[in-house]
Amino acid sequence: MANVAVEFLVENLMQLLRDNAELILGVKEAAESLLQDLNDFNAFLKQAAKCRNENDVLKELVKKIRTVVNSAEDAIDKFVIEAKLHKDKGVTRVLDLPHYKRVREVAGEIKAIRNKVREIRQNNAIGLQALQDEDLSARSVEERKPPVVEEDDVVGFDEEADNVIKRLLGGSDRLEVVPVVGMPGLGKTTLANKIFKHPTIGYEFFTRIWVYVSQSYRRRELFLNIISKFTRNTKQYHVLCEEDLADVIQEFLGKGGKYLIVLDDVWSDEAWERIKIAFPNNNKCNRILLTTRDTKVAKQCTPVPHDLKFLTEDESWILLEKKVFHKDKCPPELELSGQSIAKKCNGLPLAIVVIAGALIGKGKTSREWKQVDESVGEHLINRDQPENCNKLVQMSYDRLPYDLKACFLYCGAFPGGFQIPAWKLIRLWIAEGFIQYKGHLSLECKGEDNLNDLVNRNLVMVMERTSDGQIKTCRLHDMLHEFCRQEAMKEENLFQEIKLGSEQYFPGKRELSTYRRLCIHSSVLDFISTKPSGEHVRSFLSFSSKKVEMPSADIPTIPKGFPLLRVLDVESINFSRFSKDFYQLYHLRYVAFSSDSIKMLPKLMGELWNIQTLIINTQQRTLDIQANIWNMERLRHLHTNSSARLPVPVAPKSSSVTLVNQSLQTLSTIAPESCTEEVFARTPNLKKLGIRGKIAVLLDNKSAASLKNVKRLEYIENLKLMNDSNQTGKLRLPPAYIFPTKLRKLTLLDTWLEWKDMSILGQLEHLEVLKLKENGFTGECWESAGGFCSLLVLWIERTNLASWKASADDFPRLKHLVLICCDKLKEIPIGLADIRSFQVMELQNSTKTAAVSARQIQDKKYKQAQEGNKNIAFKVSIFPPDL
């Protein structure tokens, strides 16, 4: 269906008119009339979205609506900028005759657009009526909240993994390659990931590195990516040629013990030949695990590759049942259709999980399952023609609600194999207008629901979860990524990927003028150097793994060439400054950039009143924010990796009203000196707060910038305190009543507190996640004193703790315990085994006696489960393994 983007265009335009009502006074009446006309279109589009049959009438109509909505959006966007510049002229604006001429011109443009709307209605009246009279109810999807997916639902790979692990651990002392070969969707990456995370592999190989290659790999970026696994400072290597980069990798790999490199998705023998020069053969039993769909590539590495088998019919059914029902069993009345569907997938795991996603969106009736069975029959999977799987992806995609379609396709704007941070994806969805206010949910919560929905439908893979189970990073399977790119670029015009063509040239200005969103992940500086321009472009995305330096002469290019930008994500580009044109990008909603030299965020940034998310990645320890963020009414999230000093809130002279930012939810990270009563009085809805600097200032109740000021933040849930001072062992926590009452997550880093202060944190009744990192607490003995009535996750990283005494009563709801670099801890309290909710324990670089006590807790949990006749899984992860 080619109406996904258009529905959002209409909704975004309606929002644009509402948000800028003050600036469009001169054309307000005409704009409101247009709004009503387009609102009628929007109602039609939402109804027509349920029709999955490709309909020529609908296709043509959608194109016409897209054209007219884009024209309206462009006219209003340009006029808003014109009106803002006119307003800034102050008293001299009465003499600004060109502005009043422009008002008349825009009113005329809107009138012409309204005429086009009427023309579309009149000329397509019959088609519109025919579409609306269709029996859409039979095709509509009954939306249900799907259950949470367990990523451990891997079927049929245990024997395969064991065989590959044996090959990796056996063989000669020389560097050997173990290729896994199979058709797309067979599960090569899933198998490689299972092996990569296996504790035996983690123990045997001192260095493990995952490298996603892909068809469009660039050797230079790939080598720099490998180097970044060894050192954060890669800037010095950017000037080296590719051969020298290979030498650097050889040097890094040669220093340590055994290494395992996973090269995922290698397409050609030429790619393997060009990459392998970086891997030294130092007779330490080093190994390369390579996945490929090409048998020729696999056999070039070794005469006998590992051929990944297809699932059996029984395994196919088990996988389908798990993906649809998870821990429940399939109802008997659905089994026959379900087994038939699984059989038609011909043992291809990707086909099975994609179909499972379509079934999750269906009702649980035999009639609906038979319909899916018949649909799959039309697209029987041919093992010799894996592209047929795309038809099944299309079927699953067609069954998505219209808002999920745009969110799913947008994932294709990231590079193939890219691990997408969930928070970034959701903020981008919001900035693009894909998430609309619905009911009581915040935009962020609705975005999280959408992401979970896509995961549960098996369209997006979870790569990492946070300690409390939330999605941290995700990615698309390469076939689904290609589907999203093709659908978004060719059918929806949702975004366009910009790259050097076969004749080594970029799209020209005429071609760029037809695009709305650009994503460019390589050769971004080459593209910018061509001075591109596109007045219709709303998004500029660059997610290169390699940081590049923006030449000073090219800094004005992006704001000059794309004046109507809403989204600018260029964290991969290092800026030394900003041009004055940047501060006239008044429609910006999302900005992410990097800079090694910027120490101050100027006042002019405060003029960008539409910004929702502002991300500043800098090498500076402090950042002086002079922009009046209190007046940026739509700012929701401010992120920086430095310690930001906020401006002192000052009410306008013409008003006695206190400036309050009702939208701001995230401040991370800010200086302790900015934690004043005046600052927090203006951020009443703050949910996440990160503070970096001399934390002693914050813990002093007599200080103007005290933790007691944080107490006034009624909705704060996540607090992170990072101590940058060299002071050790002298800090004390204030009483529990000083902390925010709804605090759910607390992280303390390098604070050097005493263990007796843990009794204070135990009194925080809503605390669910507690992370103590880099000597957050120190001292050899800790005797737990109870409390922690809600704590689910306890994370202790790097401390000199040697003796810990605790019982189940001290942590009654604990689920997850993480101990990292606690290399003096003698044992873990055996009493923790009596916590009923206890499910996961992770140890890294612990003592042998602590590892033994962890196994004792595991044994005790196992016996408890047997005695209670319950199948309770308790996972223990120990690295290095205690084998």
ZADOKE-83197 format. One record per residue (C-alpha): residue number from 1; x, y, z. Coordinates in steps of 0.02 Angstrom, whole numbers, plus 50000, padded with zeros to 5 digits. Example, Ala and Ser with C-alpha at 12.3 -4.5 7.8 and 13.67 -1.06 7.14 Angstrom:
BEGIN
   pos    east   north      up
     1   50615   49775   50390
     2   50684   49947   50357
//
This chain:
BEGIN
   pos    east   north      up
     1   50000   50000   50000
     2   50066   50171   49953
     3   49969   50274   50079
     4   50072   50254   50237
     5   50173   50413   50217
     6   50023   50514   50158
     7   49921   50481   50315
     8   50064   50548   50420
     9   50088   50694   50302
    10   49908   50748   50332
    11   49921   50727   50521
    12   50089   50818   50528
    13   50021   50962   50426
    14   49874   50979   50544
    15   49996   50982   50690
    16   50104   51111   50600
    17   49957   51230   50581
    18   49910   51211   50765
    19   50088   51233   50829
    20   50122   51392   50731
    21   49953   51478   50745
    22   50033   51639   50809
    23   50155   51654   50664
    24   50028   51619   50526
    25   49901   51750   50580
    26   49909   51833   50409
    27   49847   51675   50324
    28   49754   51598   50471
    29   49580   51593   50394
    30   49641   51515   50231
    31   49749   51389   50328
    32   49604   51336   50441
    33   49493   51305   50289
    34   49632   51200   50213
    35   49648   51106   50377
    36   49465   51056   50370
    37   49481   50998   50190
    38   49633   50892   50230
    39   49553   50823   50387
    40   49418   50748   50278
    41   49554   50668   50172
    42   49637   50597   50327
    43   49478   50508   50381
    44   49466   50428   50210
    45   49648   50374   50208
    46   49635   50287   50376
    47   49486   50188   50314
    48   49566   50149   50147
    49   49724   50088   50236
    50   49628   49933   50288
    51   49609   49883   50106
    52   49756   49770   50063
    53   49716   49736   49881
    54   49823   49844   49769
    55   49695   49957   49688
    56   49743   50066   49540
    57   49613   50196   49587
    58   49681   50207   49763
    59   49861   50214   49703
    60   49827   50360   49588
    61   49724   50448   49719
    62   49861   50430   49850
    63   49988   50507   49730
    64   49875   50657   49703
    65   49843   50678   49889
    66   50030   50663   49926
    67   50069   50800   49800
    68   49939   50920   49866
    69   49984   50890   50050
    70   50169   50913   50014
    71   50131   51076   49926
    72   50029   51137   50075
    73   50164   51085   50199
    74   50300   51172   50097
    75   50199   51333   50085
    76   50161   51339   50271
    77   50339   51289   50323
    78   50418   51425   50215
    79   50295   51554   50278
    80   50330   51511   50461
    81   50515   51549   50432
    82   50472   51709   50341
    83   50354   51761   50482
    84   50485   51724   50615
    85   50618   51828   50527
    86   50489   51968   50507
    87   50445   51960   50692
    88   50629   51971   50742
    89   50645   52138   50654
    90   50556   52220   50801
    91   50488   52396   50777
    92   50558   52405   50600
    93   50442   52267   50541
    94   50304   52394   50504
    95   50413   52448   50356
    96   50441   52268   50298
    97   50338   52283   50138
    98   50407   52123   50058
    99   50333   52025   50204
   100   50157   52089   50173
   101   50177   52046   49990
   102   50230   51871   50042
   103   50074   51855   50152
   104   49965   51889   50000
   105   50065   51765   49896
   106   50048   51625   50026
   107   49862   51659   50043
   108   49852   51639   49854
   109   49953   51477   49860
   110   49838   51405   49994
   111   49686   51454   49892
   112   49760   51364   49740
   113   49794   51210   49847
   114   49614   51211   49909
   115   49557   51216   49728
   116   49664   51062   49693
   117   49583   50974   49841
   118   49410   51010   49771
   119   49467   50950   49601
   120   49529   50786   49675
   121   49362   50763   49763
   122   49259   50798   49608
   123   49364   50696   49486
   124   49380   50547   49602
   125   49208   50547   49682
   126   49160   50378   49606
   127   49325   50297   49653
   128   49318   50365   49829
   129   49142   50301   49854
   130   49185   50131   49782
   131   49331   50111   49899
   132   49232   50165   50050
   133   49090   50047   50004
   134   49206   49896   50000
   135   49180   49769   50137
   136   49337   49815   50231
   137   49284   49732   50391
   138   49328   49560   50325
   139   49504   49617   50290
   140   49533   49724   50443
   141   49652   49666   50577
   142   49586   49644   50752
   143   49719   49728   50856
   144   49771   49637   51011
   145   49915   49667   51127
   146   50037   49527   51085
   147   50136   49441   51223
   148   50318   49475   51258
   149   50438   49377   51148
   150   50575   49271   51225
   151   50734   49285   51120
   152   50789   49114   51182
   153   50658   49029   51073
   154   50789   48953   50957
   155   50735   48786   50884
   156   50842   48656   50797
   157   51011   48740   50823
   158   51082   48648   50975
   159   51164   48508   50875
   160   51221   48632   50741
   161   51301   48744   50873
   162   51389   48597   50957
   163   51463   48541   50790
   164   51529   48714   50746
   165   51599   48741   50922
   166   51694   48576   50908
   167   51772   48637   50746
   168   51819   48804   50823
   169   51902   48720   50972
   170   51984   48580   50874
   171   52102   48584   50727
   172   52282   48644   50717
   173   52373   48788   50801
   174   52364   48888   50640
   175   52229   49016   50598
   176   52079   48920   50532
   177   51914   48976   50455
   178   51749   48890   50491
   179   51620   48948   50362
   180   51433   48925   50393
   181   51342   48924   50227
   182   51155   48927   50190
   183   51019   49018   50096
   184   50949   49185   50160
   185   50832   49164   50308
   186   50902   48995   50359
   187   50973   49063   50522
   188   51160   49084   50490
   189   51172   49243   50595
   190   51062   49169   50732
   191   51176   49017   50742
   192   51334   49123   50740
   193   51264   49234   50879
   194   51220   49082   50985
   195   51399   49020   50965
   196   51475   49193   50995
   197   51385   49206   51163
   198   51421   49027   51218
   199   51517   49024   51385
   200   51642   48897   51319
   201   51685   49011   51173
   202   51699   49159   51292
   203   51820   49062   51401
   204   51929   48993   51259
   205   51946   49152   51158
   206   52022   49301   51248
   207   51966   49420   51109
   208   51798   49403   51020
   209   51745   49527   50887
   210   51585   49530   50783
   211   51599   49612   50611
   212   51449   49635   50497
   213   51514   49635   50318
   214   51364   49638   50197
   215   51360   49658   50009
   216   51401   49844   50014
   217   51545   49835   50137
   218   51684   49963   50138
   219   51851   49891   50191
   220   51914   50052   50269
   221   51762   50075   50382
   222   51763   49890   50424
   223   51945   49900   50481
   224   51913   50057   50583
   225   51766   49970   50664
   226   51878   49826   50718
   227   52008   49948   50787
   228   51871   50035   50888
   229   51848   49872   50985
   230   52023   49894   51056
   231   52030   50082   51085
   232   51906   50225   51098
   233   52028   50348   51023
   234   52025   50302   50838
   235   52052   50478   50771
   236   52239   50448   50743
   237   52200   50301   50628
   238   52084   50394   50509
   239   52230   50461   50407
   240   52305   50287   50376
   241   52282   50190   50215
   242   52188   50025   50218
   243   52346   49918   50216
   244   52415   50013   50366
   245   52250   49991   50457
   246   52265   49804   50427
   247   52438   49809   50506
   248   52368   49900   50658
   249   52236   49764   50680
   250   52369   49629   50663
   251   52467   49716   50801
   252   52317   49727   50918
   253   52268   49546   50888
   254   52447   49485   50905
   255   52468   49558   51080
   256   52332   49458   51167
   257   52282   49276   51180
   258   52174   49176   51061
   259   52050   49274   50957
   260   51887   49235   50870
   261   51824   49349   50732
   262   51646   49327   50667
   263   51627   49392   50489
   264   51439   49396   50464
   265   51361   49397   50290
   266   51510   49389   50172
   267   51447   49399   49993
   268   51599   49367   49884
   269   51767   49280   49882
   270   51843   49449   49833
   271   51777   49522   49997
   272   51857   49382   50098
   273   52024   49401   50008
   274   52027   49589   50044
   275   51978   49573   50227
   276   52084   49425   50282
   277   52249   49522   50272
   278   52207   49599   50441
   279   52208   49434   50536
   280   52377   49369   50596
   281   52424   49186   50601
   282   52524   49176   50762
   283   52499   48989   50798
   284   52382   49021   50946
   285   52233   48922   50878
   286   52147   49081   50817
   287   51984   49058   50723
   288   51871   49150   50599
   289   51685   49107   50599
   290   51614   49164   50432
   291   51433   49163   50373
   292   51390   49169   50189
   293   51251   49123   50070
   294   51378   49078   49934
   295   51451   48902   49934
   296   51595   48962   49823
   297   51648   49086   49958
   298   51636   48953   50093
   299   51740   48826   49995
   300   51875   48953   49960
   301   51902   48963   50148
   302   51900   48776   50179
   303   51859   48621   50076
   304   51723   48566   50198
   305   51612   48712   50257
   306   51471   48688   50381
   307   51310   48675   50280
   308   51166   48739   50386
   309   51020   48618   50376
   310   50838   48661   50352
   311   50719   48630   50496
   312   50620   48469   50496
   313   50430   48476   50488
   314   50421   48442   50674
   315   50549   48577   50714
   316   50456   48699   50600
   317   50294   48670   50694
   318   50380   48686   50864
   319   50457   48852   50810
   320   50293   48920   50741
   321   50199   48869   50898
   322   50331   48951   51010
   323   50332   49113   50911
   324   50142   49129   50912
   325   50096   49061   51084
   326   50263   49070   51175
   327   50246   48963   51333
   328   50066   48913   51297
   329   50008   48770   51186
   330   49915   48792   51023
   331   49726   48763   51041
   332   49678   48595   50962
   333   49561   48676   50835
   334   49708   48775   50761
   335   49838   48636   50756
   336   49793   48567   50585
   337   49805   48736   50499
   338   49960   48781   50600
   339   50052   48622   50551
   340   50003   48649   50370
   341   50071   48828   50375
   342   50234   48768   50455
   343   50254   48631   50323
   344   50233   48756   50180
   345   50378   48859   50249
   346   50492   48716   50192
   347   50604   48723   50345
   348   50655   48905   50324
   349   50660   48988   50498
   350   50639   49167   50433
   351   50481   49119   50338
   352   50412   49037   50495
   353   50443   49184   50612
   354   50375   49309   50484
   355   50215   49207   50464
   356   50206   49193   50655
   357   50206   49383   50660
   358   50057   49387   50542
   359   49965   49258   50649
   360   49995   49361   50807
   361   49897   49502   50727
   362   49754   49385   50683
   363   49612   49321   50789
   364   49627   49146   50861
   365   49489   49067   50756
   366   49507   48919   50638
   367   49431   49021   50494
   368   49564   49157   50508
   369   49704   49029   50519
   370   49638   48939   50366
   371   49642   49104   50272
   372   49827   49124   50317
   373   49859   48942   50269
   374   49782   48975   50098
   375   49882   49137   50078
   376   50045   49048   50118
   377   49996   48916   49990
   378   49997   49051   49857
   379   50178   49093   49900
   380   50250   48921   49935
   381   50431   48939   49988
   382   50548   48869   49856
   383   50719   48829   49928
   384   50795   48870   49760
   385   50706   49040   49754
   386   50726   49120   49926
   387   50662   49286   49859
   388   50487   49210   49873
   389   50505   49243   50059
   390   50481   49427   50017
   391   50300   49388   49975
   392   50275   49321   50150
   393   50358   49477   50222
   394   50237   49580   50116
   395   50090   49480   50185
   396   50146   49511   50364
   397   50179   49695   50325
   398   50007   49717   50247
   399   49927   49658   50409
   400   50011   49795   50512
   401   49911   49945   50573
   402   49953   50099   50470
   403   50056   50183   50608
   404   50163   50027   50632
   405   50196   50019   50444
   406   50288   50185   50444
   407   50385   50141   50602
   408   50439   49974   50527
   409   50491   50046   50359
   410   50590   50185   50445
   411   50704   50052   50522
   412   50771   50028   50346
   413   50846   50203   50352
   414   50985   50134   50463
   415   51129   50039   50382
   416   51112   49851   50362
   417   51168   49758   50518
   418   51166   49919   50621
   419   51122   49894   50804
   420   50992   50030   50830
   421   50979   50106   51005
   422   50796   50090   51052
   423   50787   50263   51132
   424   50858   50344   50975
   425   50736   50253   50860
   426   50586   50303   50966
   427   50641   50486   50977
   428   50663   50489   50787
   429   50490   50413   50762
   430   50419   50552   50871
   431   50514   50689   50779
   432   50457   50622   50610
   433   50276   50629   50669
   434   50248   50440   50662
   435   50191   50437   50844
   436   50032   50532   50879
   437   49953   50573   51047
   438   49826   50438   51088
   439   49736   50422   51253
   440   49835   50444   51413
   441   50001   50375   51347
   442   50149   50490   51322
   443   50231   50493   51150
   444   50380   50396   51220
   445   50269   50260   51296
   446   50172   50243   51133
   447   50339   50229   51041
   448   50396   50091   51160
   449   50231   50000   51130
   450   50258   50012   50942
   451   50435   49943   50954
   452   50379   49799   51066
   453   50238   49764   50944
   454   50360   49751   50797
   455   50473   49636   50901
   456   50326   49527   50950
   457   50276   49513   50767
   458   50454   49451   50730
   459   50490   49597   50613
   460   50626   49674   50724
   461   50759   49576   50819
   462   50811   49623   50996
   463   51001   49624   51010
   464   51021   49686   51189
   465   50907   49714   51337
   466   50934   49826   51487
   467   50960   49748   51658
   468   50774   49769   51694
   469   50720   49688   51531
   470   50684   49838   51419
   471   50743   49839   51238
   472   50914   49921   51229
   473   50965   49890   51047
   474   50881   49808   50900
   475   50910   49773   50715
   476   50827   49704   50559
   477   50866   49539   50476
   478   50955   49578   50312
   479   50806   49518   50207
   480   50684   49623   50307
   481   50805   49770   50295
   482   50806   49755   50106
   483   50616   49744   50103
   484   50602   49904   50207
   485   50724   49996   50092
   486   50634   49946   49934
   487   50460   49981   50002
   488   50511   50147   50080
   489   50610   50211   49931
   490   50508   50148   49783
   491   50330   50134   49846
   492   50312   50259   49988
   493   50447   50391   49955
   494   50470   50382   50143
   495   50659   50405   50129
   496   50799   50393   50000
   497   50971   50319   50029
   498   51105   50429   49952
   499   51262   50343   49891
   500   51383   50350   49748
   501   51304   50269   49595
   502   51388   50147   49476
   503   51456   50295   49380
   504   51522   50375   49540
   505   51403   50522   49552
   506   51272   50580   49677
   507   51091   50627   49637
   508   51076   50798   49557
   509   50976   50946   49626
   510   50825   50905   49518
   511   50819   50728   49588
   512   50850   50789   49767
   513   50704   50910   49749
   514   50584   50759   49746
   515   50648   50685   49910
   516   50584   50717   50088
   517   50710   50618   50192
   518   50892   50577   50154
   519   50999   50444   50235
   520   51183   50435   50191
   521   51300   50318   50283
   522   51461   50327   50183
   523   51548   50461   50080
   524   51446   50590   50176
   525   51582   50723   50161
   526   51597   50691   49974
   527   51410   50718   49959
   528   51413   50879   50061
   529   51559   50944   49957
   530   51444   50944   49803
   531   51340   51082   49886
   532   51177   50984   49876
   533   51009   51069   49901
   534   50830   51014   49916
   535   50700   51133   49985
   536   50579   50989   50017
   537   50701   50884   50121
   538   50644   50867   50302
   539   50770   50739   50370
   540   50958   50716   50352
   541   51022   50555   50432
   542   51201   50490   50437
   543   51243   50336   50542
   544   51419   50298   50485
   545   51527   50195   50604
   546   51672   50309   50561
   547   51686   50485   50634
   548   51731   50616   50503
   549   51785   50798   50519
   550   51674   50927   50434
   551   51784   51047   50333
   552   51758   51225   50393
   553   51708   51285   50218
   554   51567   51155   50209
   555   51489   51191   50379
   556   51352   51305   50305
   557   51306   51179   50169
   558   51174   51078   50263
   559   51071   51224   50332
   560   51085   51322   50169
   561   51041   51174   50059
   562   50901   51103   50168
   563   50816   51252   50255
   564   50659   51156   50307
   565   50747   51017   50404
   566   50655   50937   50549
   567   50777   50796   50588
   568   50967   50815   50584
   569   51059   50663   50651
   570   51244   50685   50611
   571   51332   50615   50766
   572   51457   50535   50648
   573   51513   50709   50589
   574   51627   50817   50697
   575   51586   51003   50690
   576   51705   51140   50747
   577   51568   51271   50745
   578   51397   51312   50672
   579   51355   51440   50539
   580   51224   51574   50567
   581   51109   51485   50443
   582   51097   51339   50564
   583   51006   51448   50690
   584   50871   51482   50560
   585   50821   51298   50547
   586   50664   51341   50644
   587   50575   51177   50604
   588   50709   51067   50684
   589   50635   50940   50804
   590   50782   50821   50826
   591   50966   50872   50825
   592   51116   50757   50859
   593   51294   50811   50823
   594   51474   50788   50883
   595   51610   50914   50919
   596   51783   50902   50996
   597   51798   51089   51022
   598   51628   51165   51060
   599   51627   51219   51243
   600   51470   51325   51238
   601   51294   51310   51168
   602   51254   51488   51112
   603   51096   51587   51149
   604   51041   51574   50968
   605   51006   51388   50993
   606   50861   51443   51102
   607   50778   51519   50948
   608   50745   51342   50880
   609   50582   51325   50974
   610   50526   51164   50891
   611   50671   51056   50954
   612   50611   50902   51049
   613   50775   50806   51065
   614   50948   50886   51075
   615   51102   50772   51081
   616   51277   50846   51098
   617   51425   50727   51093
   618   51583   50819   51144
   619   51760   50786   51203
   620   51750   50934   51324
   621   51728   50896   51510
   622   51603   51038   51531
   623   51475   51121   51419
   624   51410   51296   51454
   625   51230   51306   51394
   626   51185   51487   51363
   627   51031   51448   51259
   628   50871   51485   51355
   629   50808   51306   51362
   630   50670   51361   51481
   631   50589   51450   51335
   632   50603   51300   51218
   633   50428   51239   51256
   634   50440   51079   51152
   635   50610   51020   51216
   636   50585   50846   51289
   637   50761   50772   51299
   638   50931   50854   51322
   639   51080   50735   51312
   640   51265   50772   51325
   641   51411   50664   51379
   642   51494   50813   51466
   643   51444   50905   51625
   644   51322   51039   51566
   645   51301   51203   51659
   646   51124   51264   51633
   647   51073   51446   51613
   648   50999   51534   51763
   649   50810   51542   51735
   650   50755   51723   51714
   651   50576   51775   51679
   652   50550   51902   51538
   653   50547   52084   51597
   654   50376   52106   51520
   655   50304   51962   51621
   656   50293   51913   51803
   657   50254   51733   51753
   658   50388   51603   51796
   659   50453   51513   51643
   660   50411   51326   51658
   661   50458   51192   51531
   662   50316   51066   51547
   663   50386   50954   51409
   664   50562   50923   51474
   665   50583   50740   51529
   666   50772   50709   51515
   667   50921   50810   51576
   668   51078   50707   51557
   669   51207   50754   51609
   670   51214   50918   51705
   671   51336   50993   51830
   672   51296   50981   52017
   673   51302   51171   52024
   674   51149   51176   51911
   675   51043   51073   52030
   676   50962   51225   52108
   677   50786   51255   52168
   678   50761   51382   52028
   679   50810   51256   51894
   680   50700   51114   51956
   681   50553   51230   51984
   682   50552   51250   51794
   683   50560   51063   51753
   684   50411   50991   51847
   685   50390   50840   51731
   686   50572   50782   51728
   687   50586   50591   51728
   688   50772   50559   51698
   689   50916   50657   51775
   690   51103   50629   51758
   691   51226   50731   51862
   692   51415   50733   51836
   693   51545   50829   51935
   694   51590   50854   52118
   695   51449   50755   52196
   696   51502   50814   52369
   697   51418   50980   52327
   698   51256   50888   52293
   699   51261   50785   52453
   700   51286   50940   52561
   701   51113   50992   52623
   702   51176   51167   52659
   703   51225   51193   52477
   704   51112   51293   52360
   705   51133   51150   52235
   706   51080   51007   52347
   707   50999   50838   52321
   708   50853   50904   52422
   709   50809   51011   52270
   710   50789   50852   52166
   711   50657   50798   52292
   712   50536   50926   52219
   713   50537   50829   52053
   714   50375   50735   52075
   715   50395   50622   51921
   716   50582   50583   51926
   717   50609   50395   51900
   718   50790   50380   51845
   719   50935   50465   51936
   720   51120   50445   51894
   721   51259   50523   52001
   722   51436   50521   51927
   723   51576   50588   52035
   724   51720   50670   51942
   725   51814   50722   52099
   726   51971   50636   52161
   727   51898   50638   52335
   728   51878   50460   52404
   729   51793   50384   52555
   730   51722   50544   52630
   731   51549   50557   52553
   732   51391   50515   52650
   733   51216   50494   52585
   734   51080   50609   52654
   735   50925   50534   52738
   736   50805   50434   52629
   737   50671   50568   52635
   738   50786   50684   52534
   739   50772   50568   52381
   740   50629   50584   52255
   741   50481   50480   52312
   742   50449   50392   52144
   743   50631   50347   52107
   744   50640   50180   52013
   745   50820   50178   51949
   746   50975   50241   52038
   747   51155   50233   51974
   748   51303   50286   52081
   749   51473   50296   51995
   750   51640   50329   52081
   751   51556   50400   52236
   752   51658   50297   52363
   753   51515   50283   52488
   754   51520   50169   52640
   755   51417   50008   52643
   756   51323   50062   52799
   757   51239   50194   52692
   758   51151   50055   52595
   759   51023   50052   52735
   760   50970   50226   52676
   761   50941   50165   52498
   762   50846   50016   52567
   763   50713   50137   52627
   764   50671   50195   52449
   765   50508   50101   52430
   766   50493   50114   52239
   767   50676   50078   52195
   768   50683   49936   52067
   769   50858   49951   51990
   770   51015   49995   52089
   771   51183   50006   51999
   772   51344   50037   52098
   773   51487   50061   51974
   774   51673   50101   51985
   775   51681   50103   52175
   776   51507   50174   52200
   777   51523   50093   52372
   778   51684   50036   52454
   779   51736   49941   52609
   780   51778   49759   52644
   781   51620   49713   52740
   782   51435   49735   52703
   783   51302   49666   52815
   784   51134   49697   52732
   785   51006   49775   52847
   786   50846   49741   52751
   787   50730   49857   52658
   788   50735   49857   52467
   789   50553   49803   52461
   790   50540   49835   52273
   791   50719   49802   52212
   792   50725   49691   52057
   793   50903   49721   51994
   794   51063   49743   52095
   795   51221   49783   51996
   796   51390   49799   52085
   797   51541   49837   51977
   798   51721   49860   52037
   799   51734   49867   52226
   800   51848   49801   52363
   801   51703   49712   52451
   802   51766   49548   52527
   803   51628   49492   52647
   804   51442   49508   52611
   805   51308   49444   52729
   806   51126   49444   52672
   807   50967   49342   52677
   808   50813   49327   52569
   809   50722   49450   52683
   810   50845   49588   52634
   811   50797   49580   52449
   812   50623   49501   52444
   813   50587   49537   52258
   814   50763   49526   52182
   815   50766   49450   52007
   816   50936   49493   51935
   817   51107   49505   52021
   818   51262   49567   51925
   819   51437   49564   52002
   820   51578   49630   51892
   821   51761   49643   51945
   822   51720   49606   52127
   823   51887   49517   52135
   824   51900   49513   52324
   825   51725   49448   52364
   826   51744   49277   52445
   827   51566   49215   52423
   828   51389   49264   52378
   829   51265   49244   52522
   830   51183   49072   52506
   831   51026   49146   52582
   832   50988   49234   52417
   833   50936   49063   52350
   834   50777   49077   52456
   835   50716   49229   52359
   836   50571   49159   52258
   837   50584   49289   52119
   838   50774   49265   52095
   839   50804   49216   51912
   840   50973   49276   51846
   841   51148   49292   51920
   842   51298   49357   51820
   843   51479   49354   51878
   844   51625   49428   51782
   845   51806   49418   51842
   846   51758   49354   52013
   847   51855   49245   52137
   848   51847   49056   52122
   849   51760   49044   52290
   850   51626   49167   52235
   851   51597   49062   52079
   852   51580   48906   52189
   853   51450   48993   52299
   854   51355   49046   52142
   855   51344   48863   52089
   856   51284   48817   52264
   857   51143   48945   52248
   858   51101   48872   52077
   859   51093   48695   52149
   860   50983   48752   52292
   861   50864   48841   52171
   862   50856   48681   52067
   863   50811   48575   52219
   864   50679   48701   52272
   865   50601   48690   52099
   866   50600   48500   52106
   867   50523   48495   52279
   868   50388   48618   52227
   869   50363   48525   52062
   870   50389   48689   51968
   871   50484   48721   51808
   872   50578   48877   51868
   873   50727   48927   51761
   874   50875   49000   51857
   875   51018   49061   51749
   876   51197   49081   51808
   877   51327   49160   51696
   878   51509   49155   51753
   879   51653   49231   51655
   880   51784   49165   51641
   881   51687   49001   51654
   882   51718   48895   51809
   883   51740   48736   51706
//
